[in-house]
């Protein structure tokens, strides 16, 4: 019942009005019945008084004549009237001397008042009656029988009991008639009130509720029709003004959000903002591109689920989590994380994070973590291209600067020999030795030019033995200076791998230079190449200081450097090697023992299987 009433304003209004009207009607009915009954009593009392005076005169006449039988007959006939229940004549001692009911003769009414009165009482038979009490006064003509008036002022008392049921029935009938009339008026009144309330109050309120619900669902264009200038009309107009203001405010917020989103989308590095519950509240396009997810889909996700594909927050002891580290007052931090893309692939990201505090909707300060995320794999690609370009520029310059004079010297020597002007055999032998050395130097410049060739538009068949020989020749001076014996063993059948020559030489140079750095006091470096299961496996084994186990799994991370000779490297060499090898469908692994040496193993696709092994 309470829910039924609470669901409708019109029901509550009608029930309230009906309750008020019914309560007022009931009070009015009770008052009316009481007044009506009192009026009936007064009218019956007045009528009974007239009858009592007539009856009293008749009785006095019978008493003067001492006609006792006639007196009893009169009382008996009065008692037979429809509206009269009982007629009794009592002496001054309250004994019933005459009565319309013979059974009452000789009895007394000791508790009855003898004063003149009319009232409702219950008679000896348990009936509700309207009793009229009329004393019969002593008169001069009665003194002979009743004594002096001073001594006996009353000769008797006449009691006339009228049937109260008729009086009550008439009052009840009037009350029922009034109740029926009041009910009809109540129904008509309620109907009129309902129509008026429905038209003037309930219907306009329903329209306001519908418009409010529409705005709550996001339809900010909802309005209510203008309805007059009363309170409801002014309420509707105020609602429309509020809705218009809200629509303008929301549009402004949307434009501001779009502006801020465009600003962070313009940042080339990934950006995301995280709240204290690990929820991403904002992220730019670059961050979504790093994870290979649709733009905008990262917002609302948990940070550890978005970038680490985890179901729970990252362990603070295993990962530098900005939410744990950046306590209030802490400055910005940098860290390197391994993020997981939507397709399951991973990449290293450099995280720069800072803590900010912004006011919330209610003005409460809200702490947020802003992260700038740089994809370090792109740094590897850039460094790879930059190093290739720098090496190519340096090698080309050196080769041309050395090659041109060497060619001129070789042509001069060949001219001298062709003329036959050298008669001294010893001089001829020296000239031939000079020519051979010049040819060797020209070979070095050719290898420099091969190293300077930038990668073509696609992979090619690269002879492994020739490439490793070129690198050995280029690093032979550095090896001699450091006291390292370099031994290169390659297949003699001209086996080729499927990649670019410049990049194969770049990988070999990086790995061989790292080996030289690991043997500052001299040692041996064995470079062996062999065919294993349609792949070319090239191993670089040195007798250097080895790599500690605690850093072995980080040597391929960008910007990580731990050279054995103590020099500060860029930390990009092995990262570039790994990127080149994996690009052409190969792998690079490492095994190391501290104090004994290290072995790097390249596994590259052979030319025959290269096109099939190359990833998309």
TIMAR-719962 format. One line per 2 residues: for each residue z negated, x negated, y of C-alpha. Coordinates in steps of 0.001 Angstrom, whole numbers, plus 500000, padded with zeros to 6 digits. Layout:
Z:X:Y; ...
***
This chain:
500000:500000:500000; 499086:497207:502398
502345:495393:501625; 504322:498586:502142
502766:499053:505569; 503097:495384:506540
506837:495425:505842; 507732:497914:508600
506612:498384:512183; 507713:502040:512157
505545:502751:509106; 502496:501183:510709
503077:503087:513944; 503573:506409:512157
500552:505957:509893; 498419:504965:512872
499583:507919:514974; 499168:510303:512029
495642:509024:511367; 494703:509434:515031
496159:512950:515240; 494620:514054:511957
491214:512712:512973; 491451:514495:516325
492605:517695:514604; 489743:517533:512102
487192:517071:514878; 488790:519885:516836
488778:522122:513735; 485104:521469:513053
484218:522247:516666; 486402:525341:516608
484875:526671:513389; 481381:526137:514761
482209:527831:518059; 484086:530618:516323
481201:531262:513956; 478739:531241:516820
480934:533710:518676; 481096:535925:515587
477321:535740:515255; 476901:536738:518884
479317:539632:518515; 477667:540795:515278
474237:540459:516882; 475311:542592:519822
476820:545181:517486; 473725:545149:515288
471561:545600:518372; 473398:548815:519262
473062:550044:515691; 469422:549010:515598
468666:550994:518776; 470310:554081:517331
468548:553562:514027; 465246:552932:515808
465595:556180:517738; 466347:558048:514536
463366:556485:512807; 461041:557204:515740
462157:560833:515714; 461493:561073:511969
458122:559399:512365; 457091:561822:515146
458002:564707:512920; 456275:562931:510048
459448:563489:508041; 458908:560587:505668
461517:561733:503169; 464090:562056:505914
463148:558597:507132; 463719:557165:503642
467014:559026:503360; 468235:557534:506639
467294:554029:505494; 469005:554584:502142
472254:555752:503762; 472243:552782:506114
471846:550455:503157; 474989:551949:501602
477229:550854:504505; 479814:548139:503462
478621:545554:505961; 474875:546158:505413
473129:544336:502600; 469579:545677:503048
467475:547846:505406; 463678:547567:505403
460845:549014:507507; 457635:546965:507461
454202:547905:508797; 452324:545482:511073
450820:543841:507978; 454391:542892:506806
454290:545338:503844; 457613:547018:503123
457009:550750:503481; 460602:551929:503469
463647:550133:501980; 467192:550835:500884
466250:548964:497694; 463398:550787:495968
462403:547641:494120; 461216:546106:497360
458779:548934:498281; 455212:547757:498502
456117:544049:498654; 455336:541783:501565
457283:539301:503670; 454436:537030:504737
456594:534268:506216; 458874:536386:508351
458649:536302:512129; 457998:539681:513721
459632:538836:517050; 462962:540338:517912
465699:538016:516647; 469060:537772:514830
469675:534824:512505; 471232:533718:509203
468705:533614:506351; 468558:533732:502579
467003:536994:501345; 464770:537526:498326
467855:537918:496122; 469291:534548:497213
472037:536024:499390; 473194:534655:502751
472612:537446:505270; 472557:537912:509026
469056:539343:509567; 468294:541473:512612
464570:541876:513356; 463647:544814:515621
459943:545636:516303; 459172:549399:516679
456810:549633:519639; 453799:552008:519788
454240:554826:522312; 451913:557383:523873
453185:560135:521614; 452330:557972:518621
448729:557116:519476; 447360:560024:517432
448562:558386:514213; 448729:554706:515110
445886:554336:517575; 445820:553015:521090
448734:550998:522324; 446488:548180:523438
445058:547839:519946; 448272:548510:517996
451269:547576:520136; 453668:547740:517176
453993:550605:514741; 456369:548722:512418
459269:546260:512169; 462839:547228:511263
464761:544602:509245; 468523:545060:508898
470335:542459:506743; 474123:542278:507282
476429:540719:504655; 477169:537157:505831
480097:536664:503410; 482347:538847:505497
481385:536886:508584; 481972:533560:506765
485263:534776:505305; 486501:535796:508715
485504:532437:510144; 487164:530642:507209
490316:532674:507588; 490466:531819:511248
489897:528197:510434; 492672:528178:507824
495051:529829:510228; 494164:527296:512853
494513:524453:510327; 497967:525628:509254
499035:525930:512860; 497598:522507:513634
499377:520989:510613; 502679:522415:511729
502132:521101:515230; 501085:517735:513755
504255:517469:511665; 506452:518404:514612
504587:515959:516827; 504902:513149:514300
508595:513826:513886; 509162:513702:517619
507041:510562:517957; 508980:508932:515088
512330:509690:516700; 511144:508377:520041
509513:505252:518577; 512553:504604:516395
514895:504853:519335; 512818:503164:522013
510773:500575:520095; 511508:500079:516411
515311:499830:516580; 515299:497325:519481
512638:495288:517665; 514762:495331:514482
517707:494000:516476; 515495:491242:517887
514270:490376:514381; 517837:490220:513045
518895:487930:515889; 515821:485735:515333
516642:485469:511616; 520222:484475:512473
518971:481720:514780; 516548:480596:512075
519526:480244:509711; 521316:478042:512238
523530:480597:514021; 522577:479717:517584
525228:482063:518997; 523204:485164:517975
522350:487461:520900; 520921:490969:521395
522631:493724:523454; 521222:494469:526897
519063:497635:526838; 517777:498913:530160
515149:497374:532390; 511956:498377:530591
509695:495990:528677; 511949:496010:525585
515024:495432:527743; 513360:492540:529561
512247:491124:526214; 515869:491215:524982
517126:489544:528143; 514448:486848:527835
515400:486350:524183; 519048:485845:525141
518079:483299:527793; 515884:481475:525290
518655:481471:522662; 521196:480147:525167
518790:477418:526266; 518067:476521:522643
521794:476368:521881; 522388:474035:524817
519451:471847:523780; 520611:471627:520166
524162:470844:521279; 522788:468094:523516
520749:466711:520622; 523797:466787:518370
525869:464983:520973; 523112:462422:521411
522810:461956:517648; 526590:461568:517397
526500:459049:520236; 523717:457043:518600
525481:457236:515233; 528707:455992:516853
526752:453122:518413; 525272:451933:515129
528566:452589:513328; 530140:450108:515717
527819:447338:514452; 529703:445261:511856
526571:444550:509805; 524778:447256:507868
521938:449014:509689; 519381:451419:508273
516133:452900:509607; 513287:453626:507172
510118:455671:507731; 506685:455092:506214
507576:457171:503115; 510491:454827:502217
512940:457517:503399; 516147:456427:505168
516315:458408:508406; 519496:456768:509725
522213:454469:508368; 525525:453230:509769
528997:453168:508254; 528869:449433:507426
525773:449951:505262; 527514:452734:503318
530605:450540:502924; 528438:447734:501540
527107:450122:498879; 530549:451741:498412
529230:455234:499057; 530640:457924:501399
529632:457549:505073; 526440:459429:505892
525401:459894:502244; 522664:457251:502441
520648:459175:505049; 517771:461040:503433
517638:458834:500346; 514747:456585:499398
515458:452988:500395; 514694:451509:496980
516924:454085:495272; 519755:453560:497759
520037:449763:497773; 518245:448709:494576
518973:451653:492231; 515256:451884:491433
513107:454903:490664; 509976:453371:492202
509301:451191:495253; 509990:447490:494809
506990:445375:493767; 505653:443621:496854
504993:440489:494808; 508609:440271:493639
510566:441333:496730; 509884:440777:500410
509541:444448:501361; 509572:444972:505148
507392:448092:504803; 504626:445981:503267
505073:442852:505360; 505641:444382:508801
502130:445498:509647; 501413:446601:513254
501818:443640:515573; 503884:441606:513094
507100:440086:514429; 510592:440450:512903
511228:438898:509487; 514219:437647:507495
514684:437883:503751; 517417:437768:501128
517706:440725:498760; 520043:441459:495892
521482:444924:496475; 523133:447095:493845
526272:449019:494763; 527083:452517:493571
529424:451106:490905; 526666:448865:489511
527929:445593:490992; 525499:443431:492949
525657:441340:496089; 523250:439246:498122
522238:440582:501509; 520380:438893:504336
517828:441344:505754; 516539:441078:509313
513819:443679:509816; 511575:444724:512690
508935:447406:513215; 509312:449960:516003
507228:452930:517124; 508864:456081:518520
507348:459438:519518; 507749:462221:516978
508671:465842:517801; 505063:466622:518720
504585:463367:520641; 502728:461597:517816
503752:457910:517449; 505972:457365:514415
506366:453906:512882; 509845:452997:511625
511427:449906:510084; 514869:448893:511386
516870:446653:509051; 520053:444731:509893
521784:443966:506585; 524447:441262:506337
526569:441097:503195; 526351:437426:502259
529321:437694:499918; 531498:438141:502975
529960:434956:504352; 531038:433209:501166
534591:434455:501612; 534615:433414:505252
533111:429986:504449; 535557:429591:501579
538527:430308:503817; 537088:428227:506638
536454:425247:504349; 539917:425534:502834
541419:425642:506291; 539354:422668:507511
540165:420613:504406; 543831:421488:504706
543892:420499:508359; 542046:417232:507710
544080:416312:504620; 547375:417136:506311
546473:415061:509342; 545318:412091:507299
548276:412286:504954; 550821:412374:507756
549108:409648:509780; 548988:407322:506757
552182:408385:505021; 554573:407689:507890
553584:403997:508334; 553533:403506:504575
557032:404915:504216; 558252:402593:506969
556653:399573:505285; 558131:400564:501890
561619:400899:503377; 561273:397452:505009
560201:395842:501736; 563016:397525:499838
565490:396254:502458; 564206:392684:502125
564436:392843:498324; 567974:394304:498365
569227:391546:500697; 568170:388901:498157
566866:386535:500846; 563646:385852:498913
564222:382703:496836; 560593:381892:496201
559501:383610:492968; 555873:383669:494109
556857:385488:497337; 558983:387922:495345
556006:388689:493115; 553814:389350:496179
556440:391639:497673; 556647:393603:494398
552844:393869:494324; 552849:395149:497925
555498:397728:497026; 553404:398974:494052
550282:399332:496210; 552270:401156:498848
553516:403556:496155; 549937:404097:495020
548853:404856:498580; 551761:407266:498943
550548:408935:495746; 547142:409399:497358
548750:411020:500383; 550702:413310:498050
547457:414391:496418; 545955:414978:499856
548903:417199:500695; 548465:419081:497431
544819:419666:498377; 545925:420809:501819
548131:423600:500442; 546401:426902:501241
546349:429540:498476; 549586:431443:498088
549813:435211:497976; 548906:435157:494280
547737:432932:491397; 549997:430354:489815
550094:428048:486794; 548043:424973:487729
548068:421899:485415; 544417:421076:484795
544905:417365:484017; 546881:416698:487172
544414:418572:489364; 541396:416752:487914
543223:413404:488267; 543909:414108:491935
540262:414895:492590; 539153:411776:490702
541430:409637:492847; 540182:411240:496066
536532:410628:495149; 537015:407222:493521
535853:405301:496599; 532690:407392:496983
531982:406961:493259; 532321:403191:493491
530041:403051:496529; 527302:405084:494805
527703:403178:491512; 528808:406190:489484
531256:405766:486620; 533612:408768:486493
535424:409574:483243; 537995:412411:483182
539272:413722:479843; 541920:416444:480022
544515:417897:477627; 547694:415848:477531
549934:418834:476840; 549938:419974:480452
547792:423054:479823; 547558:425260:482920
545045:427731:484278; 545925:430906:486170
544724:430460:489768; 545781:428443:492847
545917:424634:492801; 544095:424235:496080
541185:426404:494909; 540910:424604:491550
540760:421270:493386; 538192:422735:495827
535921:423784:492935; 536302:420392:491230
535567:418491:494452; 532403:420562:495080
531050:420093:491552; 531903:416357:491411
530431:415711:494868; 527243:417540:493829
527076:415304:490769; 527450:412177:492946
524671:413453:495217; 522441:413918:492130
522832:410207:491216; 521917:408250:494375
521010:405254:492190; 524215:405387:490155
525020:406865:486737; 527834:408475:484803
529907:411601:485373; 531960:412944:482481
534594:415557:483282; 536094:417087:480144
538616:419891:479813; 539407:421670:476543
541020:424906:475374; 538599:427385:473798
539657:430921:472808; 542533:431281:475278
540355:429900:478075; 540199:426469:479657
536619:425173:479646; 535933:422348:482113
532525:420669:481922; 531036:418409:484596
528166:416439:483026; 526132:413980:485077
523140:411771:484286; 521372:412610:487521
517894:413828:488422; 518436:417375:487125
517586:420742:488724; 514025:422175:488563
513754:425352:486491; 512153:427301:489342
515272:426993:491525; 517922:426999:488814
518582:430753:489146; 519030:430459:492935
521572:427642:493227; 524488:430078:493488
522798:432063:496305; 524425:431653:499710
522591:429315:502096; 520375:427884:499350
520405:424082:499408; 518309:421527:497471
520302:418269:497334; 518780:415464:495283
519628:412817:497901; 517466:414625:500489
520361:415511:502800; 520506:419014:504289
523522:420905:502970; 525026:424196:504085
524099:425942:500840; 527587:427441:500568
529316:425028:498133; 528215:426532:494816
528396:430059:496233; 532050:429406:497106
532713:427937:493650; 531195:431006:491987
533234:433323:494197; 536512:431485:493426
535935:431369:489681; 534903:435029:489349
537845:436096:491524; 540242:434804:488836
538338:436316:485915; 536371:433204:485032
532706:432286:484742; 530546:429364:485862
527300:428431:484094; 524779:425625:484426
522360:423813:482138; 519953:421212:483444
517023:419087:482328; 514905:417381:484950
515242:413606:484641; 518211:413766:482234
521055:415448:484040; 523044:418623:484624
526152:420235:483142; 528289:422786:484992
530800:424623:482783; 533858:426446:484145
535586:428987:481904; 539009:429812:483372
541914:431900:482029; 544853:429923:480639
548284:430523:482084; 549456:432536:479045
546518:434971:479273; 545816:434632:482941
547708:437652:484158; 545850:439859:481685
542437:438365:482426; 542783:438573:486202
540702:441479:487563; 542156:444101:489902
***
